[in-house]
Amino acid sequence: MFTREEILPIFAANLKHYRNLAQLSQAALAGKVDIDERQIRRFEAAEQAPTIVHAYRMAQVLNIKVDDFFTKR
């Protein structure tokens, strides 16, 4: 099991990876998820964890499973 300090960088790296694969800017993803662009920046910097609702919405927009955010690569 991962601690918060271990999982946040994994989530952050995967979010950025899948966002780039989808060719979306942070602003574009934020708009599609209906959150502030600064939130996406914080998620990708591993400064803040998303709510489960935001993680689910981002996964839908990026066409991935929520689990994909947490898979260590």
Residue pairs with C-beta under 8 A, 6 or more apart in sequence:
2 10
2 70
4 49
7 70
8 46
8 49
9 46
10 69
10 70
10 71
10 72
11 43
11 46
11 49
11 50
11 55
11 69
11 70
12 43
12 44
12 45
12 46
13 73
14 68
14 69
14 70
14 71
14 73
15 40
15 43
15 44
15 58
15 69
16 44
17 73
18 62
18 64
18 68
18 69
19 26
19 29
19 40
19 44
19 62
21 62
22 29
22 61
22 62
22 63
24 32
24 61
24 62
26 37
26 40
26 41
26 44
27 37
27 40
29 40
29 58
29 61
29 62
30 36
30 37
30 39
30 40
32 57
32 61
33 40
33 54
33 57
33 58
33 61
34 57
35 54
39 48
39 50
39 54
42 48
43 49
43 50
43 54
50 58
52 66
55 66
55 69
56 66
58 69
59 65
59 66
59 68
59 69
